[in-house]
Amino acid sequence: MALKWYTVVVDCHDPQAQVHWWAQALAWDVVYDTPDEAVAIPKGMSEDPVDDVEEWMARGQGLVFVPVPEGKTVKNRLHIDLAPHTSQDRDAEIARLLDLGASRVDVGQDDAAVTWTVLADPEGNEFCVLSTRNR
C-alpha cells in the first residue's frame, strides 16, 4: 500500500491572508483558519471521515499555511503548477491572478521559449501557470 499525498504545507508570515488568497485563486474552500494554521481544500471535497481506503486515496490534496518568523530569501525548491483547461482563456486566468495580487517573476526562464508563466503569490512563493490542457 502506498501513502497518500495529503497536503502541501506553505511557510508564511500571514497564514490567514495566504489561505484566503489561494482559496480565491483556485476557487477552493477555507475549512480551517486559526493563527497557527489555515487550510484550503478543493470545493466540494468532503471533510468527513472515509472508511474506504480507495476513496480516501482518491481525494485531492489541500494547502496548509503555517506561520514562520523568517522571510523568504531564495527561489522555492518546490512549487505548484496550475493549468487552465483547454476551454479556458489562459491569458485571462493570468490577468485574474495578477489582479488578485500575484506578480510576475523571473527565475531565469526564457519567456519566448517556454510554455509556462512564472508568478508569485503575495508573499513571494513562486508558482507556474502552464499551457492549457485537458488531462
Legacy VTK file of the C-alpha trace (Angstrom):
# vtk DataFile Version 3.0
C-alpha trace
ASCII
DATASET POLYDATA
POINTS 135 float
0.000 0.000 0.000
1.271 3.475 -0.839
0.988 6.513 1.380
-1.459 9.275 0.476
-0.138 12.670 -0.565
-2.233 14.610 1.919
-1.291 18.304 1.782
1.296 20.836 0.735
2.408 22.972 3.668
3.493 26.536 2.950
5.528 28.530 5.470
4.436 32.165 5.540
4.107 35.309 7.626
0.324 35.635 7.373
-1.484 32.285 7.111
-4.923 33.908 7.006
-4.073 36.208 4.096
-2.347 33.381 2.233
-5.144 30.818 2.677
-7.759 33.294 1.503
-5.625 34.392 -1.468
-5.037 30.808 -2.612
-8.680 29.829 -1.980
-9.779 32.704 -4.188
-7.152 31.916 -6.841
-8.193 28.234 -7.001
-11.913 28.631 -6.160
-11.369 26.412 -3.106
-12.913 26.483 0.356
-11.162 27.605 3.530
-12.017 24.892 6.060
-9.753 25.756 8.965
-8.421 29.157 9.958
-6.536 29.838 13.182
-3.459 31.966 13.855
-1.328 28.799 13.884
-2.704 27.038 10.800
-5.005 27.762 7.884
-6.282 25.137 5.430
-7.906 25.266 1.988
-9.300 22.277 0.100
-10.894 21.839 -3.324
-14.522 22.961 -3.476
-16.854 20.025 -2.956
-14.239 17.868 -1.234
-15.776 16.477 1.934
-14.066 16.834 5.277
-15.964 13.802 6.568
-14.003 10.695 7.502
-13.905 7.958 4.867
-13.573 4.294 5.797
-12.909 3.057 2.253
-9.157 3.410 1.647
-9.504 3.654 -2.158
-11.996 6.508 -1.854
-9.752 8.218 0.708
-6.695 7.840 -1.551
-8.622 9.401 -4.473
-9.357 12.628 -2.578
-7.381 15.669 -3.675
-4.727 17.409 -1.658
-5.173 20.508 0.461
-2.978 23.532 1.073
-1.913 24.299 4.637
-0.382 27.619 5.646
1.627 27.936 8.857
3.390 30.962 10.334
7.166 31.192 10.445
9.283 34.118 11.653
11.832 34.107 8.834
11.237 35.644 5.438
11.640 34.004 2.042
15.133 34.621 0.715
15.664 32.394 -2.347
13.698 30.744 -5.141
11.447 27.922 -3.920
12.854 24.431 -4.481
9.302 23.087 -4.745
6.450 24.941 -6.424
2.862 24.477 -7.544
1.925 24.198 -11.225
-1.535 25.413 -12.213
-3.075 24.527 -15.560
-6.098 26.012 -17.266
-8.440 23.700 -19.167
-8.412 23.962 -22.955
-11.809 25.675 -22.711
-10.343 28.470 -20.559
-8.535 31.614 -21.655
-5.035 31.179 -20.192
-4.118 34.857 -20.558
-7.333 35.885 -18.810
-6.528 33.491 -15.936
-3.058 35.014 -15.600
-4.585 38.500 -15.616
-7.063 37.403 -12.921
-4.233 36.102 -10.725
-2.291 39.341 -11.224
-5.422 41.319 -10.283
-5.686 39.225 -7.104
-2.154 40.242 -6.117
0.190 37.805 -7.846
3.309 39.182 -9.511
5.400 38.092 -12.471
8.720 36.535 -11.511
11.922 35.930 -13.441
13.610 32.740 -12.271
15.814 32.535 -15.339
13.193 31.237 -17.762
13.281 32.310 -21.411
9.716 33.574 -21.810
9.966 33.257 -25.605
10.900 29.573 -25.410
8.740 28.212 -22.558
5.058 27.329 -22.418
4.512 28.431 -18.822
4.429 31.713 -16.948
6.103 32.093 -13.561
4.175 34.102 -10.986
4.463 34.585 -7.232
1.761 34.781 -4.590
1.565 37.873 -2.336
4.348 36.520 -0.072
6.659 35.741 -2.990
6.153 31.969 -3.348
6.655 31.070 -6.990
4.141 29.050 -8.967
3.641 28.391 -12.668
0.657 28.731 -14.948
1.117 26.049 -17.606
-0.272 25.869 -21.118
-3.903 24.776 -21.435
-4.623 21.061 -21.226
-7.483 18.616 -20.843
-5.906 15.829 -18.787
LINES 1 136
135 0 1 2 3 4 5 6 7 8 9 10 11 12 13 14 15 16 17 18 19 20 21 22 23 24 25 26 27 28 29 30 31 32 33 34 35 36 37 38 39 40 41 42 43 44 45 46 47 48 49 50 51 52 53 54 55 56 57 58 59 60 61 62 63 64 65 66 67 68 69 70 71 72 73 74 75 76 77 78 79 80 81 82 83 84 85 86 87 88 89 90 91 92 93 94 95 96 97 98 99 100 101 102 103 104 105 106 107 108 109 110 111 112 113 114 115 116 117 118 119 120 121 122 123 124 125 126 127 128 129 130 131 132 133 134
